[in-house]
């Protein structure tokens, strides 16, 4: 008996380290999951209705050729969102507020005007997307669909008073709807996966595809969420005094959320190429894309498309309103209510709907406007995150500075080429 007891005790002794390892691992995972949220809110801007417009155009017109733009834009987005989060974690302030404190008043007014133009262009795309989603799914007139979109997004933003976590959960759920919808689309479309892999890594650009490529860039790397991310990390900053550990966990949040956004964006292009370009169909409107999917891929595909567009429009509208508030208050110190901020950015979209413009064309142009507004956000972010007196030991390293300059230079160069091509034509 004594020998048997000794064996049992020995077994327990051996199992203790394994149990401790499991507890330790579970504790670490729970610790990381508590920091998930800010990047998922930000990621909504990378899969908003503007992306539907540019990605469907890109796929139907140029097949899989522009998939590399989606990948390159996503890599830029990961880099910039990490820098924005790092700025907020290191300083305890958001980017617009720091701009207001560091830059001259004249510079801040210029930055504010650019940011507001970007916010209106952003909200135009998001609002149109939500209205189109209701229009396609419920078959109601666009004007009523627009009013319904406004009412729902007002309600979403008002929920923020119950805490950021609730908003994060709701928006995470809407992102899940978009993801699931495009999994269905991909399954039904049966794309050429060898061509998908090739065009993800081999650049292909010409005069005809440049406008859509710049629109894709503007739709993917969004200026308003560069401002917003530095604000969203603040509640969790108070949870952990170790800024470097907080940043590490936020990097995981960014990596997961941005790569989900990349997969969804790539899926939009792939489905459009497989369903439309392969059959010689040039898609010129969102309604056409919705109507054409049903006979090509079955009724489930068109329903999934409508659901994804609606979820995208509603979630991104809420995010756009949140960023609009911090932009207005940070740069020029103007405090406005959520309702006022929503009305300011919602009005142009209602005018567009009322005048009957083609939403698809408006979506693409709105994203090109965002591409031109993007350098102001990036340069502000890089200048401030390079200041040791603000960042302390979290100041950007030399490689990060170089990468930031290269990204800003690439975006500015693309915009200049587009301007030259437009006026030369």
C-alpha positions as CSV (number, residue, x, y, z in Angstrom):
1,X,0.0,0.0,0.0
2,X,2.8,2.3,0.9
3,X,4.3,1.8,-2.6
4,X,1.0,2.4,-4.3
5,X,0.5,5.6,-2.3
6,X,3.9,6.8,-3.3
7,X,3.2,6.2,-7.0
8,X,-0.1,8.2,-6.7
9,X,1.7,11.0,-5.0
10,X,4.4,10.9,-7.6
11,X,1.7,11.1,-10.3
12,X,0.3,14.2,-8.7
13,X,3.7,15.8,-8.4
14,X,4.3,15.3,-12.2
15,X,0.8,16.7,-13.1
16,X,1.3,19.9,-11.2
17,X,3.6,21.6,-13.7
18,X,1.2,20.7,-16.5
19,X,-1.8,22.1,-14.6
20,X,0.1,25.3,-13.8
21,X,1.1,25.6,-17.5
22,X,-2.5,25.3,-18.6
23,X,-3.7,27.8,-16.0
24,X,-0.9,30.2,-17.0
25,X,-1.7,29.8,-20.7
26,X,-5.4,30.3,-20.1
27,X,-4.6,33.4,-18.0
28,X,-2.5,34.9,-20.7
29,X,-5.1,34.2,-23.4
30,X,-7.8,35.9,-21.2
31,X,-5.5,38.8,-20.6
32,X,-5.0,39.3,-24.4
33,X,-8.7,38.9,-25.2
34,X,-9.5,41.7,-22.7
35,X,-7.6,44.0,-25.1
36,X,-9.5,42.9,-28.2
37,X,-11.9,45.6,-29.5
38,X,-10.3,48.9,-30.6
39,X,-8.8,47.4,-33.8
40,X,-12.1,45.6,-34.6
41,X,-13.9,48.9,-34.4
42,X,-11.2,50.4,-36.6
43,X,-11.4,47.5,-39.1
44,X,-15.0,48.3,-39.9
45,X,-13.7,51.4,-41.8
46,X,-11.6,49.0,-44.0
47,X,-14.7,47.0,-45.1
48,X,-17.2,49.9,-45.4
49,X,-19.5,50.4,-48.4
50,X,-16.8,52.4,-50.2
51,X,-14.8,49.1,-50.3
52,X,-17.8,47.4,-52.0
53,X,-17.9,50.1,-54.7
54,X,-14.1,50.0,-55.5
55,X,-13.7,46.3,-55.1
56,X,-16.7,45.3,-57.2
57,X,-15.5,47.8,-59.9
58,X,-12.0,46.4,-59.7
59,X,-13.0,42.8,-60.0
60,X,-15.6,43.2,-62.7
61,X,-13.4,45.5,-64.9
62,X,-9.9,44.1,-64.2
63,X,-10.4,40.6,-63.1
64,X,-7.9,39.6,-60.3
65,X,-5.3,42.2,-61.4
66,X,-5.7,44.6,-58.5
67,X,-5.6,42.0,-55.6
68,X,-2.0,43.2,-54.9
69,X,-3.4,46.7,-54.2
70,X,-5.6,45.1,-51.4
71,X,-2.6,43.3,-49.9
72,X,-0.3,46.4,-50.1
73,X,-3.0,48.6,-48.6
74,X,-3.6,46.2,-45.8
75,X,0.1,46.1,-44.9
76,X,0.1,49.9,-44.8
77,X,-3.0,49.8,-42.6
78,X,-1.5,47.4,-40.1
79,X,1.6,49.7,-39.8
80,X,-0.4,52.9,-39.5
81,X,-2.9,51.6,-37.0
82,X,-0.2,50.3,-34.7
83,X,1.6,53.7,-34.8
84,X,-1.7,55.4,-34.0
85,X,-2.4,53.0,-31.1
86,X,1.2,53.5,-29.8
87,X,0.7,57.3,-29.9
88,X,-2.4,57.0,-27.8
89,X,-0.9,54.5,-25.3
90,X,2.4,56.5,-24.9
91,X,0.8,59.9,-24.4
92,X,-2.7,59.2,-23.0
93,X,-4.2,61.6,-25.7
94,X,-5.6,61.1,-29.1
95,X,-4.0,62.3,-32.4
96,X,-6.3,65.3,-33.0
97,X,-5.9,66.6,-29.5
98,X,-2.1,66.3,-29.7
99,X,-2.2,68.2,-33.1
100,X,-4.2,70.9,-31.3
101,X,-1.5,71.2,-28.6
102,X,1.6,70.9,-30.7
103,X,0.9,72.6,-34.1
104,X,0.0,76.2,-34.8
105,X,-3.6,77.3,-34.9
106,X,-3.4,78.0,-38.6
107,X,-2.0,74.4,-39.2
108,X,-4.8,72.9,-37.1
109,X,-7.5,74.7,-39.0
110,X,-6.1,73.4,-42.3
111,X,-5.9,69.8,-40.8
112,X,-9.4,70.2,-39.5
113,X,-10.8,71.2,-42.9
114,X,-9.1,68.3,-44.6
115,X,-10.3,65.9,-41.9
116,X,-13.9,67.2,-42.2
117,X,-13.9,66.7,-46.0
118,X,-12.6,63.2,-45.4
119,X,-15.3,62.6,-42.7
120,X,-18.0,63.8,-45.1
121,X,-16.7,61.6,-47.9
122,X,-16.5,58.7,-45.5
123,X,-19.9,59.1,-44.1
124,X,-21.3,59.6,-47.7
125,X,-20.1,56.1,-48.6
126,X,-21.2,54.5,-45.3
127,X,-24.6,56.1,-45.3
128,X,-25.2,55.2,-48.9
129,X,-24.2,51.6,-48.2
130,X,-26.6,51.3,-45.3
131,X,-29.4,52.8,-47.4
132,X,-28.7,50.5,-50.3
133,X,-28.6,47.5,-47.9
134,X,-32.2,48.3,-46.7
135,X,-33.3,49.1,-50.2
136,X,-32.0,45.8,-51.6
137,X,-33.3,43.6,-48.7
138,X,-36.6,45.2,-47.9
139,X,-37.4,46.6,-51.4
140,X,-38.3,50.1,-50.0
141,X,-37.6,53.4,-51.8
142,X,-34.1,54.8,-51.4
143,X,-35.3,57.9,-49.6
144,X,-37.1,55.9,-46.9
145,X,-34.1,53.5,-46.7
146,X,-31.8,56.5,-46.1
147,X,-34.0,57.8,-43.2
148,X,-34.1,54.3,-41.7
149,X,-30.3,54.1,-41.9
150,X,-30.0,57.5,-40.1
151,X,-32.4,56.3,-37.3
152,X,-30.5,53.0,-36.8
153,X,-27.0,54.6,-36.7
154,X,-28.3,57.3,-34.3
155,X,-29.4,54.5,-32.0
156,X,-26.0,52.7,-32.3
157,X,-24.1,55.8,-31.4
158,X,-26.3,56.5,-28.4
159,X,-25.4,53.1,-27.0
160,X,-21.9,54.4,-26.5
161,X,-23.0,55.9,-23.1
162,X,-23.3,52.3,-21.8
163,X,-19.5,51.8,-22.5
164,X,-17.1,51.1,-25.3
165,X,-17.3,47.3,-24.7
166,X,-21.0,47.2,-25.8
167,X,-20.2,49.1,-29.0
168,X,-17.3,46.7,-29.6
169,X,-19.5,43.7,-29.2
170,X,-22.2,45.0,-31.5
171,X,-19.7,46.1,-34.2
172,X,-17.9,42.8,-33.8
173,X,-21.2,41.0,-34.5
174,X,-21.8,43.1,-37.6
175,X,-18.2,42.3,-38.9
176,X,-19.1,38.6,-38.3
177,X,-22.2,39.0,-40.6
178,X,-20.0,40.5,-43.3
179,X,-17.4,37.8,-43.0
180,X,-20.0,35.0,-43.1
181,X,-21.8,36.5,-46.1
182,X,-18.6,36.6,-48.1
183,X,-17.6,33.0,-47.1
184,X,-20.9,32.0,-48.7
185,X,-20.2,34.2,-51.8
186,X,-16.7,32.7,-52.2
187,X,-18.0,29.1,-51.9
188,X,-20.6,29.8,-54.6
189,X,-18.3,31.8,-57.0
190,X,-15.7,29.0,-57.4
191,X,-12.8,31.4,-58.4
192,X,-9.5,30.4,-60.1
193,X,-7.3,30.1,-56.9
194,X,-4.0,29.9,-58.9
195,X,-4.8,33.3,-60.5
196,X,-5.8,34.7,-57.1
197,X,-2.5,33.7,-55.5
198,X,-0.5,35.1,-58.5
199,X,-2.2,38.5,-58.6
200,X,-1.9,38.9,-54.8
201,X,1.8,39.3,-55.1
202,X,2.5,40.4,-58.7
203,X,1.7,44.1,-59.3
204,X,-0.3,45.0,-62.5
205,X,-1.4,48.6,-63.1
206,X,-2.2,50.7,-66.2
207,X,-3.9,54.0,-67.1
208,X,-7.3,52.4,-67.1
209,X,-7.0,50.7,-63.7
210,X,-5.3,53.6,-61.9
211,X,-8.5,55.4,-60.8
212,X,-9.9,52.3,-59.2
213,X,-6.6,51.4,-57.7
214,X,-6.3,54.8,-56.0
215,X,-10.0,54.4,-54.9
216,X,-9.1,51.0,-53.4
217,X,-6.2,52.5,-51.5
218,X,-8.5,55.3,-50.2
219,X,-11.1,52.8,-49.2
220,X,-8.7,50.6,-47.4
221,X,-6.4,53.0,-45.6
222,X,-8.9,55.4,-44.0
223,X,-7.8,58.7,-42.5
224,X,-10.6,59.0,-39.9
225,X,-9.6,55.8,-38.2
226,X,-6.0,56.8,-38.0
227,X,-7.3,59.6,-35.8
228,X,-9.8,57.4,-34.0
229,X,-7.5,54.5,-33.0
230,X,-5.4,56.7,-30.7
231,X,-8.7,57.5,-28.9
232,X,-10.1,54.0,-28.6
233,X,-7.1,52.6,-26.7
234,X,-7.5,55.1,-23.8
235,X,-10.0,53.0,-21.6
236,X,-7.6,50.0,-21.7
237,X,-4.6,52.3,-21.0
238,X,-6.1,52.8,-17.5
239,X,-6.3,49.0,-17.0
240,X,-2.5,48.4,-17.4
241,X,0.3,50.8,-16.3
242,X,2.8,48.8,-18.4
243,X,2.5,50.7,-21.7
244,X,4.8,48.3,-23.6
245,X,2.7,45.3,-22.6
246,X,-0.5,47.2,-23.6
247,X,1.1,47.9,-27.0
248,X,2.1,44.3,-27.5
249,X,-1.5,43.2,-26.9
250,X,-2.9,45.9,-29.1
251,X,-0.6,44.7,-31.9
252,X,-2.2,41.3,-31.7
253,X,-5.6,43.0,-31.8
254,X,-4.6,44.9,-34.9
255,X,-3.0,41.9,-36.6
256,X,-6.2,39.8,-36.2
257,X,-8.7,42.5,-37.1
258,X,-6.8,43.9,-40.1
259,X,-6.3,40.5,-41.6
260,X,-10.0,39.7,-41.3
261,X,-10.6,42.9,-43.1
262,X,-8.0,41.9,-45.8
263,X,-9.7,38.6,-46.4
264,X,-13.1,40.3,-46.7
265,X,-11.8,42.9,-49.2
266,X,-9.9,40.3,-51.2
267,X,-13.1,38.2,-51.2
268,X,-15.1,41.1,-52.7
269,X,-12.6,41.4,-55.6
270,X,-12.4,37.6,-56.1
271,X,-16.2,37.1,-56.1
272,X,-16.7,40.1,-58.5
273,X,-13.9,38.8,-60.9
274,X,-15.3,35.2,-60.8
275,X,-19.0,36.1,-61.1
276,X,-18.8,39.1,-63.5
277,X,-15.5,39.5,-65.3
278,X,-15.4,35.9,-66.3
279,X,-18.8,36.3,-68.0
280,X,-17.9,39.7,-69.6
281,X,-20.3,41.6,-67.3
282,X,-19.2,45.2,-66.5
283,X,-20.9,46.2,-63.2
284,X,-21.9,49.9,-63.1
285,X,-24.1,49.9,-60.0
286,X,-24.5,48.2,-56.7
287,X,-28.1,47.3,-57.6
288,X,-26.8,45.6,-60.8
289,X,-24.3,43.6,-58.7
290,X,-27.1,42.5,-56.4
291,X,-29.5,41.6,-59.1
292,X,-27.0,39.8,-61.3
293,X,-25.6,37.6,-58.5
294,X,-28.9,35.7,-58.1
295,X,-29.1,34.2,-61.7
296,X,-25.4,33.6,-61.8
297,X,-24.8,32.1,-58.3
298,X,-28.3,31.5,-56.9
299,X,-30.6,33.5,-54.6
300,X,-28.5,32.8,-51.5
301,X,-25.6,34.8,-53.0
302,X,-27.7,38.0,-53.6
303,X,-29.2,37.8,-50.1
304,X,-25.7,37.4,-48.6
305,X,-24.5,40.4,-50.6
306,X,-27.4,42.6,-49.3
307,X,-26.9,41.5,-45.7
308,X,-23.1,42.2,-45.9
309,X,-23.7,45.6,-47.4
310,X,-26.3,46.5,-44.7
311,X,-24.0,45.3,-41.9
312,X,-21.1,47.3,-43.4
313,X,-23.1,50.5,-43.8
314,X,-24.6,50.5,-40.3
315,X,-21.4,49.6,-38.4
316,X,-19.2,52.0,-40.4
317,X,-21.7,54.8,-40.0
318,X,-21.4,54.4,-36.2
319,X,-17.6,54.5,-36.4
320,X,-17.7,57.5,-38.6
321,X,-19.8,59.5,-36.2
322,X,-17.4,58.6,-33.3
323,X,-14.4,59.8,-35.3
324,X,-16.2,62.9,-36.4
325,X,-16.6,64.0,-32.8
326,X,-12.9,63.6,-31.8
327,X,-11.8,65.3,-35.0
328,X,-13.9,68.4,-34.4
329,X,-13.1,68.7,-30.7
330,X,-9.4,67.9,-31.0
331,X,-8.2,70.1,-33.8
332,X,-10.1,73.3,-33.1
333,X,-11.7,72.7,-29.7
334,X,-15.3,72.8,-31.1
335,X,-17.6,70.6,-29.0
336,X,-20.7,69.3,-30.7
337,X,-23.3,66.7,-29.8
338,X,-23.5,63.3,-31.4
339,X,-26.7,64.4,-33.1
340,X,-25.2,67.5,-34.6
341,X,-22.1,65.6,-35.8
342,X,-24.3,63.0,-37.4
343,X,-26.5,65.5,-39.1
344,X,-23.5,67.4,-40.5
345,X,-22.0,64.4,-42.2
346,X,-25.4,62.8,-43.1
347,X,-26.8,65.7,-45.0
348,X,-24.6,65.3,-48.2
349,X,-25.6,61.6,-48.5
350,X,-29.4,62.5,-48.3
351,X,-28.9,65.1,-51.0
352,X,-27.1,62.5,-53.2
353,X,-30.0,60.1,-52.7
354,X,-32.6,62.8,-53.3
355,X,-30.9,63.8,-56.6
356,X,-30.8,60.2,-57.8
357,X,-27.0,60.0,-58.6
358,X,-25.6,56.6,-59.3
359,X,-24.5,55.4,-55.8
360,X,-21.7,53.1,-57.3
361,X,-20.0,56.0,-59.0
362,X,-20.4,58.2,-55.9
363,X,-18.9,55.4,-53.8
364,X,-15.8,55.2,-56.0
365,X,-15.2,59.0,-56.1
366,X,-15.7,59.3,-52.4
367,X,-12.9,56.9,-51.8
368,X,-10.6,58.8,-54.2
369,X,-11.3,61.9,-52.1
370,X,-10.2,59.9,-49.0
371,X,-6.9,59.0,-50.7
372,X,-6.1,62.7,-51.3
373,X,-7.0,63.4,-47.6
374,X,-4.9,60.5,-46.3
375,X,-1.4,62.2,-46.4
376,X,-2.5,64.9,-43.9
377,X,-3.4,62.2,-41.3
378,X,-0.3,60.1,-42.0
379,X,2.2,63.0,-41.8
380,X,0.6,64.4,-38.6
381,X,0.8,60.9,-37.1
382,X,4.5,60.4,-38.1
383,X,5.6,63.9,-37.0
384,X,4.1,63.5,-33.5
385,X,5.1,59.8,-33.0
386,X,8.7,60.8,-33.9
387,X,8.9,63.3,-31.0
388,X,10.8,61.8,-28.0
389,X,9.4,64.5,-25.7
390,X,5.9,63.1,-26.3
391,X,6.6,59.4,-26.8
392,X,9.4,58.8,-24.3
393,X,11.0,55.4,-24.8
394,X,8.2,54.5,-27.2
395,X,9.4,57.0,-29.8
396,X,9.6,55.6,-33.4
397,X,12.8,53.8,-34.2
398,X,14.8,54.6,-37.4
399,X,13.4,51.7,-39.4
400,X,9.8,52.7,-38.4
401,X,10.5,56.3,-39.5
402,X,11.8,55.1,-42.9
403,X,8.9,52.8,-43.5
404,X,6.5,55.7,-42.5
405,X,8.2,58.0,-45.0
406,X,8.0,55.4,-47.8
407,X,4.3,54.8,-47.2
408,X,3.5,58.5,-47.2
409,X,5.6,59.0,-50.3
410,X,3.9,56.1,-52.1
411,X,0.4,57.4,-51.4
412,X,1.3,61.0,-52.4
413,X,3.0,59.7,-55.6
414,X,-0.1,57.7,-56.6
415,X,-2.3,60.8,-56.0
416,X,0.0,63.0,-58.1
417,X,0.0,60.4,-61.0
418,X,-3.8,60.3,-60.9
419,X,-4.0,64.1,-61.0
420,X,-1.6,64.3,-63.9
421,X,-3.5,61.6,-65.8
422,X,-6.8,63.4,-65.2
423,X,-5.7,66.8,-66.3
424,X,-3.6,65.5,-69.2
425,X,-6.7,63.6,-70.5
